[in-house]
Amino acid sequence: MRFTAVSILFLLFIMACPNTSDARPVHIPSSRHLKRHSEQNTVPQQAANIKEVQNSFFSITLPEGWKLEKPVVPAGDRVSAVFMKGDFTRVALNIFKIPFTKELMAEKTAENMRKRGMEVSEPVEKDGFSVVDISKNGVSGKGWFGKNGGTGASTVIFAPDLTEANELLQCLKTSAPHIVPERVE
């Protein structure tokens, strides 16, 4: 009886375990299934040439003078983008599904920034966002953390004049309202 119970458990375990004989996950095709670059119909677009971005989290037509640091590739539960104007103005946008508050998101992000050597203020509530001041090596910026339902966003701006980001923010349309500031000061 003991041998039978152990055998049944062993068989159930084997049936429940995924096939581990192949090192790559089953759902990811190997490179032999991918088309050669010359066989693909589309040529990868350079980030500097992208003027419109549209995905399930946001859409934007970039204002004159703005460009993307790199192409935006959304995942199922998040998207990140870094927009640039000139050499000194950067807007980093992260939109994602979150189960926690914007206050906690701001606190944890500030904590991680401090670990990377940045000076970051404690989050304060302003206009429906948790806001932090950020600086490192003489470069200053601010971060806004917003949430609406299960969607949250962090918007971090580094610029000599934060209001330069307003032209970009006014063109941005998010899937969840009030997660990104429409204007900054």
For each residue, the residues with C-beta under 8 A, 3 or more apart:
1: 4 5
2: 5 6
3: 6 7
4: 1 7 8
5: 1 2 8 9
6: 2 3 9 10
7: 3 4 10 11
8: 4 5 11 12
9: 5 6 12 13
10: 6 7 13 14
11: 7 8 14 15
12: 8 9 15 16
13: 9 10 16 17
14: 10 11 17
15: 11 12
16: 12 13
17: 13 14 20
18: 26
19: 22 26
20: 17
21:
22: 19 26
23:
24: 28 30
25: 28
26: 18 19 22
27:
28: 24 25
29: 33 34
30: 24 33
31: 34
32:
33: 29 30
34: 29 31
35: 39 40
36: 39 40
37: 40
38:
39: 35 36
40: 35 36 37 43
41:
42:
43: 40
44: 71
45: 49 50 71
46: 49 50
47: 50 67 68 69 70 71
48: 67 68
49: 45 46
50: 45 46 47 53 62 67 68 71 72
51: 61 62
52: 59 60 61 62
53: 50 58 59 60 62 68 72 81
54: 59 60
55: 58 59 72 74 79
56: 74 79 175
57: 74 78 79 95 151 174 175
58: 53 55 79 81 93 95 172 173 174 175 180
59: 52 53 54 55 172 173
60: 52 53 54 168 171 172 173
61: 51 52 171
62: 50 51 52 53 66 67 68 83 168 171
63: 66 167 168 171
64:
65: 85 86
66: 62 63 83 84 85 167 168
67: 47 48 50 62 83 84 85
68: 47 48 50 53 62 71 72 81 82 83 84
69: 47 81 82 83 84 90
70: 47 82
71: 44 45 47 50 68
72: 50 53 55 68 79 80 81
73: 79
74: 55 56 57 78 79
75: 78 79
76:
77: 96 97
78: 57 74 75 94 95 96 97
79: 55 56 57 58 72 73 74 75 94 95 96
80: 72 92 93 94
81: 53 58 68 69 72 92 93
82: 68 69 70 90 91 92 93
83: 62 66 67 68 69 90 91 93 168
84: 66 67 68 69 89 90 91
85: 65 66 67 89 164 168
86: 65 89
87:
88: 158 159 160
89: 84 85 86 157 158 159 160 164 165
90: 69 82 83 84 141 157 158 159
91: 82 83 84 155 156 157 165 168 169
92: 80 81 82 154 155 156 157
93: 58 80 81 82 83 153 154 155 172 180
94: 78 79 80 153 154
95: 57 58 78 79 151 152 153 174 175 176 179 180
96: 77 78 79 151 152 153
97: 77 78 150 151 152
98: 105 147 150 151 152
99: 150
100: 104 105
101: 104 105 147
102: 105 106 129 130 145 146 147 152
103: 106 107 123 125 130 145
104: 100 101 107 108
105: 98 100 101 102 108 109 130 145 147 152 154
106: 102 103 109 110 123 130 131 132 143 145 154
107: 103 104 110 111 123 130
108: 104 105 111 112
109: 105 106 112 113 132 143 145 154
110: 106 107 113 114 120 121 122 123 132 143
111: 107 108 114 115
112: 108 109 115 116
113: 109 110 116 118 120 134
114: 110 111 117 118 119 120
115: 111 112
116: 112 113
117: 114 136
118: 113 114 134 135 136
119: 114 134 135 136
120: 110 113 114 132 133 134 143
121: 110 124 132 133 134
122: 110 132
123: 103 106 107 110 130 131 132 145
124: 121 130 131 132
125: 103 128 129 130 131
126: 129 131
127: 181
128: 125 146 178
129: 102 125 126 144 145 146 181
130: 102 103 105 106 107 123 124 125 144 145 146
131: 106 123 124 125 126 142 143 144 145
132: 106 109 110 120 121 122 123 124 142 143 145
133: 120 121 140 141 142
134: 113 118 119 120 121 140 141 142 143 156 158
135: 118 119 138 139 140 141
136: 117 118 119 139
137:
138: 135
139: 135 136 158
140: 133 134 135 158
141: 90 133 134 135 156 157 158 159 162
142: 131 132 133 134 156 157 162 184
143: 106 109 110 120 131 132 134 154 155 156 157
144: 129 130 131 154 155 156 180 181 184
145: 102 103 105 106 109 123 129 130 131 132 152 153 154 155
146: 102 128 129 130 152 153 155 178 179 180 181
147: 98 101 102 105 151 152 153 179
148: 151 152 176 177 178 179
149: 176
150: 97 98 99
151: 57 95 96 97 98 147 148 175 176 179
152: 95 96 97 98 102 105 145 146 147 148 179
153: 93 94 95 96 145 146 147 174 176 179 180
154: 92 93 94 105 106 109 143 144 145
155: 91 92 93 143 144 145 146 169 180 181
156: 91 92 134 141 142 143 144
157: 89 90 91 92 141 142 143 162 165 184
158: 88 89 90 134 139 140 141
159: 88 89 90 141 162 164 165
160: 88 89 164
161: 164
162: 141 142 157 159 165 184 185
163: 166 183 184 185
164: 85 89 159 160 161 167
165: 89 91 157 159 162 168 169 184
166: 163 169 170 183 184
167: 63 66 164 170 171
168: 60 62 63 66 83 85 91 165 171 172
169: 91 155 165 166 172 180 181 182 183 184
170: 166 167 182 183
171: 60 61 62 63 167 168
172: 58 59 60 93 168 169 180
173: 58 59 60
174: 57 58 95 153 177 179 180
175: 56 57 58 95 151
176: 95 148 149 151 153 179
177: 148 174
178: 128 146 148
179: 95 146 147 148 151 152 153 174 176
180: 58 93 95 144 146 153 155 169 172 174
181: 127 129 144 146 155 169 184
182: 169 170
183: 163 166 169 170
184: 142 144 157 162 163 165 166 169 181
185: 162 163
